[in-house]
Amino acid sequence: MSNHLIVSAHPNPEGFIASWARASAEAAARLGPVARSDLYAMQFDPVERAANPLKAQEDASARNGWAADVAGEVAKIRAAEVIVFHFPIWWFGAPAILKGWFDRCLVHGGLHDVENRFDRGLCRGKTALFCVSTGATESEVGPGGKEGRLDLLLWPLAYALRYCGFDIADPVAVHGVHGYHEGAEKAALEARLGQALTDQDQILETLAARPRWRFNSDDDFDGAGRLRPEAERIWPFID
Ligand SMILES: Cc1cc2nc3c(=O)[nH]c(=O)nc-3n(C[C@H](O)[C@H](O)[C@H](O)COP(=O)(O)O)c2cc1C
């Protein structure tokens, strides 16, 4: 039994991302309880307000005083052992509605605080899985690719979750997803999309065995928060 939260961010309820998220929800339902956060369908408000910066988030956490939509998401995040995110890459990152979900819902004082982050994160034991579509081809978002390495595009989101203590499973990506294919290319894309939906069952069922991203541990940093010279350079973001 594991408890899943499926978060999806695409405006088209009939599109591939919506179908993929549904495939995840169905696969997850075979493994235990499932919660959904379809951010567009919920009309989730991604904009953090002046009243809610970091200190205000902490104060709100102290009295369980988050906005109702945030409180609902925090409860889902706390209950989840696995969060599966479904979204397209837009401008080399996540759609704004999902970035806003991170901004508002990973609440300071609730899901992390100064003493409880990174190796001591409050979400230790939970796993996040990104399932993304790109318009770019696999080689364009691979090493040396013109559209930027996909793992680096996902890195800031992954690191926000790592900050809270999550493990990050190796992402799943479907490439070359756009409406400009014709003929055999279009048929090949449809076959790949169909395969991704079929594969989701197996991906969630075997998630525990899926490789995890490696991060520097707290001990790899000195008192000033700099990576020690002898520590491994795992990611170009921290070099
Ligand atoms: C605003 C916007 C920005 C996009 N930026 C990127 C990008 O940076 N990299 C990329 O590979 N694809 C990009 N795309 C293509 C989408 O990733 C692609 O359309 C999506 O994965 C396929 O889903 P859809 O056609 O169902 O929306 C972008 C699309 C839109 C609408």
PDBQT file of the ligand as one rigid body, heavy atoms in Angstrom, charges set to zero:
ROOT
HETATM    1  C1  LIG A 301       4.379  28.555 -23.712  1.00  0.00    +0.000 C 
HETATM    2  C2  LIG A 301       5.078  27.337 -24.221  1.00  0.00    +0.000 A 
HETATM    3  C3  LIG A 301       6.421  27.213 -24.033  1.00  0.00    +0.000 A 
HETATM    4  C4  LIG A 301       7.104  26.062 -24.457  1.00  0.00    +0.000 A 
HETATM    5  N1  LIG A 301       8.437  25.927 -24.182  1.00  0.00    +0.000 NA
HETATM    6  C5  LIG A 301       9.059  24.753 -24.477  1.00  0.00    +0.000 A 
HETATM    7  C6  LIG A 301      10.410  24.539 -24.076  1.00  0.00    +0.000 A 
HETATM    8  O1  LIG A 301      11.066  25.384 -23.480  1.00  0.00    +0.000 OA
HETATM    9  N2  LIG A 301      10.981  23.346 -24.390  1.00  0.00    +0.000 N 
HETATM   10  C7  LIG A 301      10.301  22.367 -25.052  1.00  0.00    +0.000 A 
HETATM   11  O2  LIG A 301      10.850  21.293 -25.291  1.00  0.00    +0.000 OA
HETATM   12  N3  LIG A 301       9.011  22.540 -25.423  1.00  0.00    +0.000 NA
HETATM   13  C8  LIG A 301       8.381  23.704 -25.149  1.00  0.00    +0.000 A 
HETATM   14  N4  LIG A 301       7.068  23.886 -25.501  1.00  0.00    +0.000 N 
HETATM   15  C9  LIG A 301       6.363  22.759 -26.128  1.00  0.00    +0.000 C 
HETATM   16  C10 LIG A 301       5.623  21.951 -25.078  1.00  0.00    +0.000 C 
HETATM   17  O3  LIG A 301       6.498  21.348 -24.167  1.00  0.00    +0.000 OA
HETATM   18  C11 LIG A 301       4.775  20.892 -25.757  1.00  0.00    +0.000 C 
HETATM   19  O4  LIG A 301       3.813  21.563 -26.518  1.00  0.00    +0.000 OA
HETATM   20  C12 LIG A 301       4.114  20.008 -24.779  1.00  0.00    +0.000 C 
HETATM   21  O5  LIG A 301       5.058  19.197 -24.143  1.00  0.00    +0.000 OA
HETATM   22  C13 LIG A 301       3.126  19.139 -25.499  1.00  0.00    +0.000 C 
HETATM   23  O6  LIG A 301       1.900  19.196 -24.903  1.00  0.00    +0.000 OA
HETATM   24  P1  LIG A 301       0.620  19.852 -25.554  1.00  0.00    +0.000 P 
HETATM   25  O7  LIG A 301       0.826  19.988 -27.015  1.00  0.00    +0.000 OA
HETATM   26  O8  LIG A 301      -0.417  18.889 -25.151  1.00  0.00    +0.000 OA
HETATM   27  O9  LIG A 301       0.530  21.178 -24.887  1.00  0.00    +0.000 OA
HETATM   28  C14 LIG A 301       6.389  25.027 -25.118  1.00  0.00    +0.000 A 
HETATM   29  C15 LIG A 301       5.005  25.188 -25.345  1.00  0.00    +0.000 A 
HETATM   30  C16 LIG A 301       4.352  26.321 -24.906  1.00  0.00    +0.000 A 
HETATM   31  C17 LIG A 301       2.873  26.452 -25.155  1.00  0.00    +0.000 C 
ENDROOT
TORSDOF 0
